[in-house]
Amino acid sequence: MSSTTSSNSRIRWLLLVVLTAAVLVSSSLYSFRSFSRSTALVRRTAVLQIELERFLSSLLNAETGERGYLLTGEEEFLEPYQLGITEAEHRIDRLRELMAHDEERLRALDGLETLTDQWLALLARRVDLRRLGQVETALDLASSRLGKQTMDTIRVRVGEIVDAEEAELRRRRTEVERSDRVTVFLVSSSGGALALALAVGAVAWKTAEQRRRSDAERDEVLAQLPVGVALAEAPTGAIVYANESMRQLVGELDLLTDGAPAGERSCALRRADGQRYVSDELPLVRALRGEVVPDEEMVTSRGAGEVWMLASAAPVHDAGGGLRFGVVVAKDITEKRQAERSLAQANEALARLNAELERRVAERTAALQQANTELEAFSYSVSHDLRAPLRAVAGYCRILEEDYAAAFDDEGRDTLSRAMAAATRMGHLIDDLLALSRLTRAEVRRERVDLSELARAVIGELRERHPSREVDVRIEGGLVDQCDPRLIRVVLENTLGNAWKFTSKRERAEIELGAARRDEGDRAYFVRDNGAGFDMKYAEMLLAPFQRLHAASEFEGTGIGLAIVHRVIAKHGGRVWFDAAVGRGATFYFTLGTSPSGEA
């Protein structure tokens, strides 16, 4: 009977040991898998942020080369421009590989790639204009808000991708921390129960054979755990058991107690803040005093590197309440800390790169603004200084016509008439050049403007100047937008004036002003006529000053009107384009850089 009772007792203790260890193994494995997934996500996020940094840097290199070419015309600036484009495409492909697991991230990347294509297309257009010799048009396009708005949107999209990755990273960290707390609780509880079972079992088994078998079974179970476990005897602090995982973590087991209870001595183990422990503060030593120590980070040196661990410790009491052992459980978190450090370094590098990019963009913008200001001042000065001698030439021609006309024969009077006409035309050219210079310097003051009413006023003035003409004019009502009323009147005077002029040879002239929504969501205004029209391959020429597609004898004008319109629309942040055919009229389109609701 006694033998049977002893046997049943041993079986019960063995079952308790196995059950407790199973709980400990399961919870530890679950925590380890969660930590591995979190570590992989941290690494991917760091790599993703670095790739996004390089992507933005490649766009800046492309823009820097393009702007250098616009300002100097030297082909060597196109080398960094082309390299920047190639690098941006490579970075997009690399980002797509990193995001292949997530459809939502891929959709965000598709949007970023579309914006990048628009941005690079804008750079390419300015380079093409510079190659065609249209320097001012290319510089005007470079100074418009369109490029800045596109680049700002690209930065926002990059920030959104980074924010989404960091949000996912925070979510995973929260899950891991919750899992860690549960695991430590289970490990501490199960470890305590296990230690208690082993201690009581050791007392119950009176023979050396029974003790040997118990120790062998205990070692086999604990040796399989993925976390370190060590047991110290009270009150001496002698380590009576440590599994292989604990030996690999700390190297020397004495580090866990450092000769406790020898007192206030520093040891090789350090706290998370780098301060060395004194022996009485070590988690296992505190457990030997009856304290429970949850989740304490420790670090120790190992060769040229460091090993980080998360340790928890608890006391183990006997049936009478006496303190028998202290148990410590430690998990290796080195990879987790390294990943966190890499992420912090990547964030710092990204911040420095963003600051450098902003500084370089500001410097280049200031240089471009200075160049534009100097160019405008030069144009104004030249135009203004030409007025005085031109007035003198025109005045002398009028004196000859009024006082000496009889002295000339028909050929002489014809020559004098041509000289006066040329002087008059030169005066108009100077006036237009001055107007272009003033509009370039003018500040846009947006307010609510009724373009329909403004257009009716312009058409009314045209009818007063040409009362004999019959023109069918259709103006869409309710065309209201946020723009500068003075500058937008200049746009309507030139576009409606061109339509009026180039339909002068039509028996039934037609002019229309209207608006339509584009796929991009903003409003495009148009002025359409059935006049002379033009070949679309020359459309870009019309936006440069003094460019004409018709002879002055056929249609009067200086060729400055559409250049002025282009400047005004660019200052509003909009764009202009054409649709025309020879002999079938033309349509002039423009936007005002406002949102679909009409807000700037």
C-alpha positions in Angstrom: 0.0 0.0 0.0 2.8 2.3 0.9 4.6 1.4 -2.3 1.5 2.0 -4.3 0.9 5.4 -2.6 4.5 6.4 -3.2 4.2 5.4 -6.9 1.0 7.4 -7.4 2.6 10.4 -5.7 5.5 10.3 -8.1 3.2 9.9 -11.1 1.2 13.0 -10.0 4.3 15.1 -9.6 5.6 14.0 -13.0 2.3 14.9 -14.6 2.3 18.3 -13.0 5.8 19.0 -14.3 4.9 18.0 -17.8 1.7 20.0 -17.8 3.4 23.1 -16.5 6.2 22.9 -19.0 3.8 22.4 -21.9 2.0 25.6 -20.9 5.4 27.4 -20.7 6.6 26.0 -24.1 3.4 26.9 -25.9 3.2 30.5 -24.6 6.9 31.1 -25.2 6.7 29.8 -28.8 3.7 31.9 -29.5 5.5 35.0 -28.2 8.6 34.1 -30.1 6.7 33.8 -33.4 5.0 37.2 -32.8 8.3 38.8 -32.1 9.8 37.3 -35.3 7.0 38.7 -37.3 7.3 42.1 -35.7 11.1 42.1 -36.3 10.6 41.4 -40.0 8.1 44.2 -40.3 10.5 46.6 -38.6 13.2 45.7 -41.0 10.9 46.0 -44.0 9.7 49.5 -42.8 13.3 50.7 -42.4 14.2 49.4 -45.9 11.1 51.0 -47.3 11.9 54.4 -45.8 15.4 54.3 -47.2 14.1 53.4 -50.7 11.6 56.4 -50.4 14.5 58.7 -49.4 16.5 57.6 -52.5 13.4 58.0 -54.7 12.9 61.6 -53.6 16.7 62.2 -54.0 16.6 60.9 -57.6 13.7 63.3 -58.4 15.7 66.2 -57.0 18.8 65.2 -59.0 16.6 65.1 -62.2 15.2 68.6 -61.4 18.6 70.0 -60.6 20.0 68.8 -63.9 17.0 70.0 -65.8 17.1 73.5 -64.2 20.8 73.8 -64.9 20.1 73.0 -68.6 17.3 75.5 -68.7 19.5 78.3 -67.3 22.7 77.6 -69.2 21.7 75.4 -72.3 24.8 73.2 -71.6 24.2 69.5 -72.4 26.3 68.3 -69.5 23.5 69.2 -67.1 21.3 66.6 -68.9 23.5 63.8 -67.6 22.3 64.1 -63.9 18.8 64.7 -65.3 18.8 61.4 -67.2 20.4 59.6 -64.3 17.8 60.9 -61.9 15.0 59.6 -64.2 16.6 56.2 -64.4 17.2 56.0 -60.6 13.5 57.1 -59.9 12.2 54.3 -62.2 14.5 51.8 -60.4 13.3 52.9 -57.0 9.7 52.6 -58.0 10.4 49.0 -59.1 12.1 48.2 -55.8 9.3 49.7 -53.8 6.8 47.6 -55.7 8.8 44.5 -54.7 8.7 45.5 -51.1 4.9 46.2 -51.2 4.0 43.1 -53.2 2.2 41.6 -50.1 -0.3 44.4 -49.8 -2.8 45.5 -52.4 -3.6 48.7 -50.6 0.1 49.7 -50.5 0.4 48.9 -54.2 -2.6 51.1 -55.0 -0.9 54.0 -53.1 2.3 53.2 -55.0 0.4 53.3 -58.4 -0.8 56.8 -57.5 2.8 57.9 -56.6 4.1 56.5 -59.9 1.4 58.4 -61.8 2.4 61.6 -60.1 6.0 60.9 -60.9 5.3 60.3 -64.6 3.4 63.7 -64.6 6.4 65.4 -62.9 8.9 63.9 -65.3 6.7 64.7 -68.3 6.7 68.4 -67.1 10.5 68.3 -66.9 10.8 66.8 -70.3 8.5 69.4 -71.8 10.7 72.2 -70.4 13.8 70.6 -71.7 12.2 70.2 -75.2 11.2 73.9 -75.2 14.8 74.9 -74.2 16.2 72.8 -77.1 13.8 74.6 -79.5 15.3 77.9 -78.3 12.2 79.0 -76.4 14.2 79.9 -73.3 11.6 82.3 -71.8 8.7 79.9 -72.3 10.7 77.1 -70.6 11.6 79.4 -67.7 8.1 80.6 -67.4 6.9 77.1 -67.2 9.6 76.3 -64.6 8.4 79.2 -62.4 4.7 78.2 -62.5 3.0 76.6 -59.5 2.3 73.4 -61.4 5.7 71.8 -60.8 5.7 72.8 -57.1 2.2 71.5 -56.6 3.1 68.2 -58.2 6.3 67.8 -56.2 4.4 68.7 -53.0 1.8 66.1 -53.8 4.5 63.5 -54.4 6.0 64.3 -50.9 2.5 64.0 -49.4 2.0 60.6 -51.0 5.5 59.4 -49.8 4.6 60.6 -46.3 1.3 58.7 -46.5 3.1 55.5 -47.4 5.5 56.0 -44.6 2.7 56.8 -42.1 0.8 53.7 -43.2 3.9 51.5 -42.6 4.6 53.0 -39.2 0.9 52.6 -38.2 1.2 48.9 -39.1 4.4 48.7 -37.2 2.8 50.3 -34.1 -0.1 47.8 -34.3 2.3 44.9 -34.4 4.4 46.2 -31.5 1.2 46.6 -29.5 0.3 42.9 -30.2 3.9 41.8 -29.3 3.9 43.7 -26.1 0.5 42.3 -25.1 1.8 38.8 -26.0 5.0 39.4 -24.0 3.1 40.4 -20.9 0.9 37.3 -21.1 3.9 35.1 -21.9 6.0 36.5 -19.0 3.0 36.0 -16.6 2.6 32.4 -17.8 6.3 31.8 -17.8 6.6 33.2 -14.3 3.6 31.4 -13.0 4.5 28.1 -14.8 8.1 28.5 -13.9 7.2 29.0 -10.2 4.9 26.0 -10.3 7.5 23.9 -12.1 10.2 25.0 -9.6 7.9 24.2 -6.8 7.0 20.8 -8.3 10.7 20.0 -8.7 11.6 21.1 -5.2 8.8 19.2 -3.5 9.4 16.2 -5.7 13.1 16.2 -4.7 12.0 16.1 -1.1 9.4 13.4 -1.7 11.8 11.1 -3.5 14.0 10.0 -0.8 16.5 7.8 -2.7 19.3 9.0 -5.0 17.8 7.1 -7.9 14.5 8.8 -7.6 16.3 12.2 -7.4 18.4 11.4 -10.4 15.3 10.4 -12.5 13.5 13.6 -11.4 16.4 15.8 -12.4 16.8 14.1 -15.7 13.1 14.5 -16.6 13.2 18.2 -15.5 16.3 19.0 -17.5 14.8 17.3 -20.6 11.7 19.5 -20.5 13.4 22.8 -19.7 16.2 22.2 -22.2 13.7 22.4 -25.0 12.4 25.8 -24.0 13.3 28.7 -26.4 13.8 31.0 -23.4 16.4 30.9 -20.7 15.5 29.5 -17.3 17.7 29.5 -14.2 17.1 28.3 -10.6 19.1 29.6 -7.6 19.0 28.2 -4.1 18.1 30.4 -1.1 19.7 31.9 0.8 23.2 31.1 -0.8 22.3 32.2 -4.3 24.0 29.1 -5.7 22.8 28.3 -9.2 21.3 24.8 -9.0 19.9 24.7 -12.6 20.2 26.6 -15.9 19.1 25.4 -19.3 21.1 25.7 -22.5 19.2 28.8 -23.6 20.2 30.7 -20.4 23.8 29.6 -20.8 23.9 31.0 -24.3 22.3 34.3 -23.2 24.6 35.2 -20.3 27.7 33.1 -21.0 28.7 32.9 -17.4 25.9 31.9 -15.0 27.6 33.7 -12.1 26.5 37.0 -13.8 22.9 36.2 -12.7 23.8 36.6 -9.0 27.4 37.9 -9.0 28.4 36.1 -5.9 25.2 37.1 -4.0 24.7 37.9 -1.2 28.1 39.6 -1.2 26.6 43.1 -1.3 26.9 46.3 -3.3 29.3 45.3 -6.1 29.0 46.2 -9.8 28.9 43.5 -12.3 29.0 42.9 -16.1 25.2 43.0 -16.6 23.8 46.5 -17.4 20.4 48.1 -17.3 18.7 49.4 -20.5 20.1 52.9 -19.8 23.7 51.5 -19.7 24.2 51.7 -15.9 25.8 48.6 -14.4 23.9 46.6 -11.9 25.1 46.1 -8.4 24.6 42.6 -7.2 21.7 43.3 -4.8 19.7 44.8 -7.7 19.9 41.8 -10.1 16.4 40.3 -10.8 17.4 36.8 -9.5 18.9 38.2 -6.4 15.7 40.2 -5.7 13.7 37.0 -6.2 15.9 35.4 -3.6 14.7 38.2 -1.2 11.0 37.4 -2.0 10.4 40.0 -4.7 8.6 39.5 -8.0 10.4 41.3 -10.9 8.4 41.6 -14.1 9.8 42.6 -17.6 13.2 44.1 -16.9 15.5 44.7 -19.9 19.2 43.8 -19.4 22.3 43.9 -21.7 25.7 42.3 -21.6 28.7 42.5 -23.8 29.6 39.5 -26.0 32.7 39.7 -28.0 32.4 42.9 -30.2 28.7 43.1 -29.8 25.9 43.2 -27.2 23.2 40.8 -26.1 19.9 42.2 -25.0 17.4 40.2 -22.9 14.0 40.6 -21.3 14.0 39.0 -17.8 11.4 38.2 -15.2 12.1 36.7 -11.8 10.0 35.3 -8.9 10.6 33.5 -5.5 9.6 29.8 -5.0 8.3 28.9 -1.5 8.0 25.5 0.2 4.8 24.1 1.6 5.4 25.9 4.9 5.9 29.3 3.3 9.6 29.3 3.5 11.7 30.7 0.7 13.5 27.9 -1.1 14.5 29.1 -4.5 14.6 32.1 -6.9 13.7 31.5 -10.6 14.6 33.8 -13.5 13.2 33.5 -17.1 15.0 35.5 -19.9 14.2 36.0 -23.6 16.7 37.2 -26.2 15.5 40.5 -27.7 18.7 41.5 -29.4 17.3 41.5 -32.9 14.3 43.5 -31.8 16.5 46.2 -30.2 18.8 46.3 -33.3 15.7 46.7 -35.6 14.4 49.6 -33.4 17.8 51.2 -33.5 18.0 50.8 -37.3 14.6 52.4 -37.6 15.5 55.3 -35.4 18.7 55.9 -37.5 16.7 55.6 -40.7 14.2 58.2 -39.4 17.1 60.6 -38.5 18.7 60.1 -41.9 15.3 60.8 -43.6 14.8 64.0 -41.5 18.3 65.2 -42.5 17.7 64.4 -46.1 14.4 66.2 -46.1 16.0 69.3 -44.5 18.8 69.2 -47.1 16.3 68.8 -50.0 14.2 71.8 -48.7 17.3 73.9 -48.4 18.5 73.1 -51.9 15.1 73.7 -53.4 14.9 77.0 -51.6 18.3 78.0 -52.9 17.4 77.1 -56.5 14.0 78.8 -56.3 15.7 82.0 -55.0 18.3 81.9 -57.8 15.5 81.4 -60.4 13.5 84.2 -59.0 16.5 86.5 -59.0 17.2 85.6 -62.6 13.6 86.3 -63.6 13.6 89.6 -61.8 16.8 90.7 -63.5 15.4 89.6 -66.9 12.2 91.6 -66.3 14.1 94.7 -65.2 16.2 94.5 -68.3 13.2 94.2 -70.6 11.5 97.1 -68.9 14.6 99.3 -69.1 15.2 98.5 -72.8 11.6 99.2 -73.7 11.4 102.4 -71.7 14.7 103.7 -73.1 13.6 103.1 -76.7 10.5 105.4 -76.4 12.4 108.7 -76.5 14.3 108.2 -79.8 11.3 106.6 -81.4 9.1 109.7 -80.5 11.8 111.9 -82.1 11.8 109.8 -85.3 7.9 109.9 -85.5 7.9 113.7 -84.8 10.4 114.5 -87.6 8.4 112.3 -90.0 5.2 114.3 -89.1 7.1 117.6 -89.7 8.2 116.4 -93.1 4.7 115.3 -93.9 3.0 118.5 -92.8 5.6 121.1 -93.9 7.5 119.6 -96.8 5.1 117.1 -98.4 4.9 119.3 -101.6 8.7 119.0 -102.0 8.5 115.2 -102.4 7.4 113.3 -105.5 5.0 110.3 -105.2 7.8 107.8 -104.4 9.2 110.1 -101.7 5.7 110.6 -100.1 5.3 106.8 -100.2 8.6 106.3 -98.5 7.8 108.9 -95.8 4.4 107.1 -95.2 6.2 103.8 -94.8 8.6 105.3 -92.3 5.8 106.7 -90.2 3.9 103.4 -90.3 7.1 101.6 -89.2 7.6 104.1 -86.3 4.0 103.6 -85.3 4.4 99.8 -85.4 7.6 100.1 -83.4 5.6 102.1 -80.8 3.0 99.4 -80.5 5.8 96.8 -80.1 7.4 98.8 -77.2 4.0 99.3 -75.6 3.3 95.6 -75.8 6.8 94.8 -74.4 6.2 97.2 -71.5 2.8 95.6 -70.9 4.4 92.2 -70.8 7.0 93.4 -68.3 4.4 95.0 -66.0 2.2 91.8 -66.1 5.2 89.7 -65.2 5.9 91.7 -62.1 2.2 92.1 -61.2 0.9 90.3 -58.0 -2.2 88.1 -58.4 -5.0 89.3 -56.1 -7.8 86.7 -56.3 -11.4 87.6 -55.7 -14.8 86.4 -57.0 -15.0 87.5 -60.7 -17.9 87.0 -63.1 -16.1 86.1 -66.3 -19.4 86.1 -68.3 -20.1 89.8 -67.4 -16.5 90.7 -68.1 -16.5 89.1 -71.5 -19.7 90.9 -72.5 -18.0 94.2 -71.6 -15.0 93.3 -73.8 -17.3 92.3 -76.8 -19.2 95.5 -76.3 -16.0 97.5 -76.8 -15.1 95.5 -79.9 -18.6 96.2 -81.4 -18.1 100.0 -80.7 -14.8 100.0 -82.5 -16.1 98.0 -85.4 -19.8 98.9 -85.8 -20.0 97.6 -89.4 -19.2 94.0 -88.4 -21.9 91.3 -87.8 -20.5 88.7 -85.4 -22.5 86.0 -83.7 -21.2 85.9 -80.1 -22.3 83.3 -77.6 -21.2 83.8 -74.0 -22.1 81.1 -71.4 -23.7 82.6 -68.3 -22.6 82.1 -64.7 -18.9 81.7 -65.4 -17.7 82.7 -61.9 -14.3 82.0 -60.5 -11.6 83.1 -58.0 -9.0 85.2 -60.0 -7.5 88.6 -60.4 -10.1 90.8 -62.2 -7.6 93.2 -63.8 -5.4 90.4 -65.1 -8.2 88.2 -66.3 -9.7 91.1 -68.3 -6.3 91.3 -70.1 -6.8 87.5 -70.9 -10.3 88.1 -72.3 -9.3 91.2 -74.2 -6.5 89.3 -76.0 -8.4 86.0 -76.6 -11.7 87.5 -77.7 -9.8 90.2 -79.6 -7.9 87.5 -81.5 -11.1 85.7 -82.3 -12.7 88.9 -83.5 -9.6 89.7 -85.6 -9.2 86.3 -87.2 -12.9 86.0 -88.2 -12.9 89.3 -90.0 -12.7 87.6 -93.4 -15.8 85.4 -92.6 -19.2 86.4 -94.0 -20.8 84.7 -90.9 -18.4 85.1 -88.1 -18.9 83.1 -84.9 -17.3 83.4 -81.4 -18.1 81.4 -78.3 -16.9 81.7 -74.7 -17.7 78.7 -72.4 -16.4 76.2 -69.8 -16.2 72.5 -69.3 -15.1 70.1 -66.5 -12.0 68.1 -67.2 -11.2 64.6 -66.1 -8.8 66.1 -63.6 -11.8 67.7 -61.9 -11.0 71.4 -62.5 -12.8 73.8 -64.9 -11.3 74.6 -68.4 -12.5 77.8 -70.1 -12.4 78.1 -73.9 -12.7 80.8 -76.6 -13.8 79.2 -79.9 -14.1 80.9 -83.3 -14.6 79.9 -87.0 -11.8 82.1 -88.3 -8.5 81.5 -90.2 -7.2 78.9 -87.8 -3.6 77.6 -87.9 -1.4 74.5 -88.2 -1.2 72.8 -84.7 2.5 72.0 -85.2 3.2 75.7 -84.7 1.0 76.0 -81.5 3.9 76.3 -79.1 5.3 79.2 -81.0 2.2 81.3 -80.3 3.1 81.5 -76.6 6.4 83.1 -77.2 6.6 87.0 -77.5 6.4 88.5 -81.1 5.7 85.1 -82.8 3.1 85.3 -85.6 1.7 82.8 -88.1 0.1 85.4 -90.4 1.6 88.3 -92.3 0.9 91.8 -90.8 -0.7 92.8 -94.1 -3.2 90.0 -93.7 -4.0 90.4 -90.0 -2.7 93.3 -87.9 -0.9 92.8 -84.5 2.5 92.5 -82.9 2.4 88.8 -81.7 2.6 89.7 -78.1 -1.0 89.1 -77.0 -0.9 85.3 -76.4 2.5 85.6 -74.7 0.8 88.1 -72.2 -2.1 85.6 -71.8 0.3 82.8 -71.1 2.1 84.8 -68.4 -1.2 85.8 -66.7 -2.5 82.2 -66.7 0.9 80.9 -65.4 0.8 83.4 -62.5 -2.7 82.0 -61.6 -1.2 78.5 -61.5 -3.1 77.4 -64.6 -2.2 76.3 -68.1 -3.1 77.1 -71.7 -3.5 74.9 -74.9 -5.0 75.0 -78.4 -7.1 73.1 -80.8 -7.1 74.4 -84.4 -6.9 73.6 -88.1 -6.1 75.9 -91.0 -9.2 77.5 -92.4 -11.5 75.9 -89.8 -11.0 78.2 -86.8 -9.3 77.7 -83.5 -10.2 77.0 -79.8 -8.1 78.5 -77.0 -8.3 76.7 -73.6 -7.1 77.9 -70.2 -7.5 77.0 -66.5 -7.0 79.2 -63.5 -5.4 76.9 -61.0 -8.5 76.7 -58.8 -10.2 73.7 -57.2 -13.5 72.3 -58.7 -15.3 74.4 -56.1 -13.7 77.5 -57.5 -11.3 78.0 -54.6 -7.6 78.8 -55.1 
